[in-house]
Amino acid sequence: MARVSQEHLDARRRQILDGAARCFARNGFHATSMQDVLAEVGLSAGAVYRYFRGKDELIAAIATEAFAGIRGAFEEASRATPPPTPDVLLGAVLRLFLEERIEGADRQAFARLIIQVWTETLRNEELAKTLAEGYHGMRVAWAELVTAYRESGILRADVPADHVARTLIAVAQGFIAQQALFGDVAVDILEDGLRGLMSMTVDPIR
């Protein structure tokens, strides 16, 4: 019997995750059954269970993948000289994850999915652990970026890096919540708003 290539295995795993994400975003975790996922991806139970034993594993895999992708984008940005400013970086990352993340789904699907992940952590200890690890990783990545800003001379040094990191993460979380709850909010709005705040001066403008 011919061996299945790693590329084929990765593509099948991607197919399952995207299909599950579409189901979860559309109907919610609890209203989605594994049968719904099987129907969405067009695969047999054996083919899907080879990769994931159930919904909890699917949810955890989607969350872990999202955090890894976002953290990777921030870490890459911290290595650029000069590093991209928050408006540019957050805009690029959110555009990627909100607009292009789930193949075959509408632009709000990923935001709705993230909201559900946050809610699900209140009852699922393993998922809560995954979320906490992802959040910690993002804080570390943003703190490294803050250090890069300071070394480039574009950010003052009298505020702890972690405080800046947590604030910027909160901005991203708030924007994701707006997208999920209130509709198709353009990422351009976030970019413009951040640019406006970044242009503020200490002395009152007269």
C-alpha atoms as a printed R data frame, in Angstrom:
    type eleno elety resid chain resno       x      y      z
1   ATOM     1    CA   MET     A     1   0.000  0.000  0.000
2   ATOM     2    CA   ALA     A     2   1.379  3.393 -0.998
3   ATOM     3    CA   ARG     A     3   2.297  5.718  1.848
4   ATOM     4    CA   VAL     A     4   0.238  8.860  2.224
5   ATOM     5    CA   SER     A     5   2.393 11.976  1.913
6   ATOM     6    CA   GLN     A     6   2.718 14.490  4.729
7   ATOM     7    CA   GLU     A     7   1.394 17.130  2.340
8   ATOM     8    CA   HIS     A     8  -1.791 15.097  1.894
9   ATOM     9    CA   LEU     A     9  -2.161 14.609  5.646
10  ATOM    10    CA   ASP     A    10  -1.684 18.331  6.292
11  ATOM    11    CA   ALA     A    11  -4.216 19.233  3.594
12  ATOM    12    CA   ARG     A    12  -6.784 16.830  5.058
13  ATOM    13    CA   ARG     A    13  -6.249 18.248  8.553
14  ATOM    14    CA   ARG     A    14  -6.691 21.765  7.151
15  ATOM    15    CA   GLN     A    15  -9.906 20.690  5.421
16  ATOM    16    CA   ILE     A    16 -11.310 19.341  8.683
17  ATOM    17    CA   LEU     A    17 -10.337 22.404 10.738
18  ATOM    18    CA   ASP     A    18 -11.795 24.829  8.191
19  ATOM    19    CA   GLY     A    19 -15.024 22.849  7.971
20  ATOM    20    CA   ALA     A    20 -15.364 22.640 11.746
21  ATOM    21    CA   ALA     A    21 -14.636 26.360 12.071
22  ATOM    22    CA   ARG     A    22 -17.380 27.183  9.581
23  ATOM    23    CA   CYS     A    23 -19.855 25.026 11.517
24  ATOM    24    CA   PHE     A    24 -18.891 26.507 14.889
25  ATOM    25    CA   ALA     A    25 -19.022 30.087 13.595
26  ATOM    26    CA   ARG     A    26 -22.400 29.481 11.973
27  ATOM    27    CA   ASN     A    27 -24.210 27.495 14.671
28  ATOM    28    CA   GLY     A    28 -22.121 27.662 17.844
29  ATOM    29    CA   PHE     A    29 -20.141 24.925 19.556
30  ATOM    30    CA   HIS     A    30 -22.991 23.336 21.474
31  ATOM    31    CA   ALA     A    31 -25.449 23.297 18.566
32  ATOM    32    CA   THR     A    32 -22.857 21.692 16.282
33  ATOM    33    CA   SER     A    33 -22.493 17.929 16.367
34  ATOM    34    CA   MET     A    34 -19.671 15.852 14.971
35  ATOM    35    CA   GLN     A    35 -22.169 14.671 12.362
36  ATOM    36    CA   ASP     A    36 -22.538 18.293 11.276
37  ATOM    37    CA   VAL     A    37 -18.769 18.541 10.916
38  ATOM    38    CA   LEU     A    38 -18.629 15.307  8.903
39  ATOM    39    CA   ALA     A    39 -21.320 16.602  6.562
40  ATOM    40    CA   GLU     A    40 -19.553 19.956  6.186
41  ATOM    41    CA   VAL     A    41 -16.201 18.447  5.224
42  ATOM    42    CA   GLY     A    42 -17.625 15.531  3.223
43  ATOM    43    CA   LEU     A    43 -15.516 12.906  4.981
44  ATOM    44    CA   SER     A    44 -16.225  9.681  6.818
45  ATOM    45    CA   ALA     A    45 -16.152  9.447 10.592
46  ATOM    46    CA   GLY     A    46 -13.011  7.330 10.423
47  ATOM    47    CA   ALA     A    47 -11.204  9.925  8.312
48  ATOM    48    CA   VAL     A    48 -12.029 12.742 10.738
49  ATOM    49    CA   TYR     A    49 -11.457 10.789 13.970
50  ATOM    50    CA   ARG     A    50  -8.016  9.883 12.700
51  ATOM    51    CA   TYR     A    51  -7.083 13.501 13.383
52  ATOM    52    CA   PHE     A    52  -9.477 14.626 16.127
53  ATOM    53    CA   ARG     A    53 -11.317 12.572 18.748
54  ATOM    54    CA   GLY     A    54 -14.161 15.049 19.161
55  ATOM    55    CA   LYS     A    55 -15.343 18.640 19.280
56  ATOM    56    CA   ASP     A    56 -13.155 19.634 22.217
57  ATOM    57    CA   GLU     A    57 -10.020 18.639 20.325
58  ATOM    58    CA   LEU     A    58 -11.195 20.544 17.263
59  ATOM    59    CA   ILE     A    59 -11.884 23.657 19.314
60  ATOM    60    CA   ALA     A    60  -8.499 23.439 21.052
61  ATOM    61    CA   ALA     A    61  -6.697 22.968 17.736
62  ATOM    62    CA   ILE     A    62  -8.413 25.989 16.195
63  ATOM    63    CA   ALA     A    63  -7.576 28.158 19.215
64  ATOM    64    CA   THR     A    64  -3.957 26.975 19.411
65  ATOM    65    CA   GLU     A    65  -3.423 27.574 15.712
66  ATOM    66    CA   ALA     A    66  -4.862 31.077 15.913
67  ATOM    67    CA   PHE     A    67  -2.632 32.076 18.825
68  ATOM    68    CA   ALA     A    68   0.445 30.617 17.139
69  ATOM    69    CA   GLY     A    69  -0.250 32.563 13.965
70  ATOM    70    CA   ILE     A    70  -0.850 35.860 15.747
71  ATOM    71    CA   ARG     A    71   2.193 35.471 17.972
72  ATOM    72    CA   GLY     A    72   4.329 34.579 14.956
73  ATOM    73    CA   ALA     A    73   3.243 37.754 13.171
74  ATOM    74    CA   PHE     A    74   4.165 39.888 16.192
75  ATOM    75    CA   GLU     A    75   7.520 38.162 16.685
76  ATOM    76    CA   GLU     A    76   8.396 38.670 13.029
77  ATOM    77    CA   ALA     A    77   7.467 42.337 13.301
78  ATOM    78    CA   SER     A    78   9.735 42.787 16.328
79  ATOM    79    CA   ARG     A    79  12.692 41.731 14.171
80  ATOM    80    CA   ALA     A    80  12.025 44.390 11.513
81  ATOM    81    CA   THR     A    81  14.011 47.641 11.531
82  ATOM    82    CA   PRO     A    82  12.246 49.870 12.263
83  ATOM    83    CA   PRO     A    83   9.358 47.734 13.543
84  ATOM    84    CA   PRO     A    84   5.886 48.545 12.155
85  ATOM    85    CA   THR     A    85   3.858 50.882 14.355
86  ATOM    86    CA   PRO     A    86   0.802 49.459 16.195
87  ATOM    87    CA   ASP     A    87  -1.707 50.785 13.670
88  ATOM    88    CA   VAL     A    88   0.104 49.080 10.792
89  ATOM    89    CA   LEU     A    89   0.805 45.844 12.640
90  ATOM    90    CA   LEU     A    90  -2.620 45.374 14.238
91  ATOM    91    CA   GLY     A    91  -4.277 46.280 10.957
92  ATOM    92    CA   ALA     A    92  -2.270 43.684  9.035
93  ATOM    93    CA   VAL     A    93  -2.786 40.912 11.596
94  ATOM    94    CA   LEU     A    94  -6.508 41.527 12.029
95  ATOM    95    CA   ARG     A    95  -7.021 41.745  8.278
96  ATOM    96    CA   LEU     A    96  -5.379 38.354  7.878
97  ATOM    97    CA   PHE     A    97  -7.322 36.677 10.655
98  ATOM    98    CA   LEU     A    98 -10.691 38.397 10.277
99  ATOM    99    CA   GLU     A    99 -10.952 38.506  6.505
100 ATOM   100    CA   GLU     A   100  -9.015 35.528  5.175
101 ATOM   101    CA   ARG     A   101  -8.837 33.016  8.003
102 ATOM   102    CA   ILE     A   102 -11.623 30.522  7.348
103 ATOM   103    CA   GLU     A   103 -11.866 29.341  3.779
104 ATOM   104    CA   GLY     A   104 -15.409 29.452  2.427
105 ATOM   105    CA   ALA     A   105 -16.814 31.521  5.311
106 ATOM   106    CA   ASP     A   106 -17.988 35.128  5.522
107 ATOM   107    CA   ARG     A   107 -15.766 37.905  6.887
108 ATOM   108    CA   GLN     A   108 -17.326 37.840 10.359
109 ATOM   109    CA   ALA     A   109 -16.917 34.104 10.873
110 ATOM   110    CA   PHE     A   110 -13.537 34.184 12.606
111 ATOM   111    CA   ALA     A   111 -14.605 36.961 14.969
112 ATOM   112    CA   ARG     A   112 -17.719 34.984 15.967
113 ATOM   113    CA   LEU     A   113 -15.557 31.919 16.461
114 ATOM   114    CA   ILE     A   114 -13.119 33.752 18.737
115 ATOM   115    CA   ILE     A   115 -15.970 35.052 20.911
116 ATOM   116    CA   GLN     A   116 -17.195 31.483 21.322
117 ATOM   117    CA   VAL     A   117 -13.707 30.282 22.253
118 ATOM   118    CA   TRP     A   118 -13.531 32.920 24.981
119 ATOM   119    CA   THR     A   119 -16.936 31.861 26.308
120 ATOM   120    CA   GLU     A   120 -16.123 28.165 26.135
121 ATOM   121    CA   THR     A   121 -13.086 28.626 28.396
122 ATOM   122    CA   LEU     A   122 -15.478 29.311 31.298
123 ATOM   123    CA   ARG     A   123 -16.526 25.631 31.317
124 ATOM   124    CA   ASN     A   124 -13.599 23.868 29.657
125 ATOM   125    CA   GLU     A   125 -10.450 23.772 31.800
126 ATOM   126    CA   GLU     A   126  -8.210 22.441 29.039
127 ATOM   127    CA   LEU     A   127  -9.333 25.145 26.647
128 ATOM   128    CA   ALA     A   128  -8.894 27.738 29.397
129 ATOM   129    CA   LYS     A   129  -5.308 26.532 29.792
130 ATOM   130    CA   THR     A   130  -4.749 26.823 26.039
131 ATOM   131    CA   LEU     A   131  -6.178 30.340 26.072
132 ATOM   132    CA   ALA     A   132  -4.034 31.372 29.041
133 ATOM   133    CA   GLU     A   133  -0.888 30.038 27.364
134 ATOM   134    CA   GLY     A   134  -1.777 31.827 24.138
135 ATOM   135    CA   TYR     A   135  -2.447 35.078 25.969
136 ATOM   136    CA   HIS     A   136   0.859 34.827 27.818
137 ATOM   137    CA   GLY     A   137   2.663 34.181 24.550
138 ATOM   138    CA   MET     A   138   1.067 37.230 22.971
139 ATOM   139    CA   ARG     A   139   2.065 39.392 25.931
140 ATOM   140    CA   VAL     A   140   5.666 38.225 25.593
141 ATOM   141    CA   ALA     A   141   5.662 38.868 21.851
142 ATOM   142    CA   TRP     A   142   4.200 42.346 22.274
143 ATOM   143    CA   ALA     A   143   6.637 43.164 25.068
144 ATOM   144    CA   GLU     A   144   9.494 42.277 22.715
145 ATOM   145    CA   LEU     A   145   7.959 44.576 20.138
146 ATOM   146    CA   VAL     A   146   7.736 47.374 22.705
147 ATOM   147    CA   THR     A   147  11.456 46.883 23.382
148 ATOM   148    CA   ALA     A   148  12.094 47.200 19.655
149 ATOM   149    CA   TYR     A   149  10.089 50.450 19.581
150 ATOM   150    CA   ARG     A   150  12.192 51.850 22.404
151 ATOM   151    CA   GLU     A   151  15.459 50.831 20.793
152 ATOM   152    CA   SER     A   152  14.307 52.584 17.613
153 ATOM   153    CA   GLY     A   153  13.625 55.736 19.616
154 ATOM   154    CA   ILE     A   154   9.903 55.892 18.800
155 ATOM   155    CA   LEU     A   155   8.455 55.018 22.228
156 ATOM   156    CA   ARG     A   156   9.053 56.490 25.660
157 ATOM   157    CA   ALA     A   157  10.578 54.218 28.272
158 ATOM   158    CA   ASP     A   158   8.714 55.178 31.454
159 ATOM   159    CA   VAL     A   159   5.793 52.728 31.053
160 ATOM   160    CA   PRO     A   160   6.318 48.983 31.666
161 ATOM   161    CA   ALA     A   161   6.448 47.026 28.417
162 ATOM   162    CA   ASP     A   162   3.858 44.527 29.679
163 ATOM   163    CA   HIS     A   163   1.373 47.340 30.337
164 ATOM   164    CA   VAL     A   164   1.702 48.522 26.753
165 ATOM   165    CA   ALA     A   165   1.438 44.937 25.519
166 ATOM   166    CA   ARG     A   166  -1.756 44.216 27.468
167 ATOM   167    CA   THR     A   167  -3.334 47.457 26.283
168 ATOM   168    CA   LEU     A   168  -2.648 46.693 22.636
169 ATOM   169    CA   ILE     A   169  -3.997 43.156 23.049
170 ATOM   170    CA   ALA     A   170  -7.142 44.670 24.590
171 ATOM   171    CA   VAL     A   171  -7.537 46.902 21.532
172 ATOM   172    CA   ALA     A   172  -7.409 43.856 19.271
173 ATOM   173    CA   GLN     A   173  -9.835 41.915 21.493
174 ATOM   174    CA   GLY     A   174 -12.274 44.814 21.544
175 ATOM   175    CA   PHE     A   175 -12.185 45.134 17.791
176 ATOM   176    CA   ILE     A   176 -12.818 41.408 17.370
177 ATOM   177    CA   ALA     A   177 -15.829 41.735 19.705
178 ATOM   178    CA   GLN     A   178 -17.186 44.646 17.646
179 ATOM   179    CA   GLN     A   179 -16.804 42.642 14.457
180 ATOM   180    CA   ALA     A   180 -18.607 39.647 15.935
181 ATOM   181    CA   LEU     A   181 -21.429 41.532 17.655
182 ATOM   182    CA   PHE     A   182 -22.148 44.537 15.477
183 ATOM   183    CA   GLY     A   183 -21.309 43.578 11.941
184 ATOM   184    CA   ASP     A   184 -18.738 44.051  9.247
185 ATOM   185    CA   VAL     A   185 -16.479 46.696 10.799
186 ATOM   186    CA   ALA     A   186 -13.659 47.631  8.431
187 ATOM   187    CA   VAL     A   187 -10.126 47.190  9.770
188 ATOM   188    CA   ASP     A   188  -9.361 50.623  8.285
189 ATOM   189    CA   ILE     A   189 -11.395 52.106 11.148
190 ATOM   190    CA   LEU     A   190  -9.074 50.564 13.738
191 ATOM   191    CA   GLU     A   191  -6.006 51.749 11.847
192 ATOM   192    CA   ASP     A   192  -7.338 55.299 11.568
193 ATOM   193    CA   GLY     A   193  -8.338 55.372 15.237
194 ATOM   194    CA   LEU     A   194  -4.943 54.184 16.414
195 ATOM   195    CA   ARG     A   195  -3.174 56.694 14.173
196 ATOM   196    CA   GLY     A   196  -5.311 59.426 15.673
197 ATOM   197    CA   LEU     A   197  -4.477 58.389 19.236
198 ATOM   198    CA   MET     A   198  -0.802 58.035 18.390
199 ATOM   199    CA   SER     A   199  -0.736 61.609 17.113
200 ATOM   200    CA   MET     A   200  -1.803 63.069 20.473
201 ATOM   201    CA   THR     A   201   0.663 65.363 22.224
202 ATOM   202    CA   VAL     A   202   1.304 65.964 25.916
203 ATOM   203    CA   ASP     A   203   0.783 69.721 25.648
204 ATOM   204    CA   PRO     A   204  -2.798 70.835 24.902
205 ATOM   205    CA   ILE     A   205  -3.415 71.763 21.267
206 ATOM   206    CA   ARG     A   206  -4.491 75.357 20.886
